[in-house]
Amino acid sequence: MQYTRFSGLAALVLISSLAHAEVRVEGPIEYGVFASDYQDFQEGERVLTRSNQQIEQGDVIPAKLGTKFGMRYTLVGKVADDAPLTLLYLTPGVVTPTGTRHDKFVVMQKQAPGAVQDVMAFEFTEAHEVVPGEWHFMVFQDDRKLLEQRFIVR
């Protein structure tokens, strides 16, 4: 009888600790265009920014070189060696100069337990990337969707 109780209790503790290990979004999600004072962007150029860069909230994004847009959010329950995050960028069809079409970009990102906030963003650094239409950003851990946001680039 004691063994049965102990086994049941051990299973319950194990299940509850696994539930707490899941990554989840906590607090507000900021989304929109990352503000920049820099104006004269050239193709291939990237501007270094701070992690607390202001976000002009909105889902309508200007279709111009140098625009950086996306989401900033807080994830809790991150464990360094746990399943990585998958950042999925669905595009209206980015066509490279070689003629290759990309309807999606997938980025695998290790979890960073020390990071207070996480960012998923796209920056138009090449003229061929500036594609009007719907851009759909999603963050997954394994097959579990953590968050998503749609943007209209025009």
Buried (B, 14 or more C-beta within 10 A) or exposed (E): EEEEEEEEEEEEEEEEEEEEEEBBBEEEBBBBBBEBEEEEBEEEEEEEBEEEEEBEEEBEBEBEBBBBBBBBBBBEBBEEEBBBBBBBBBBEEBEEEEEEEBEEBEEEEEBEBEEEEBBBBBBBBBEEBBBEEEBBBBBBBEEEEBBBBEBBBE
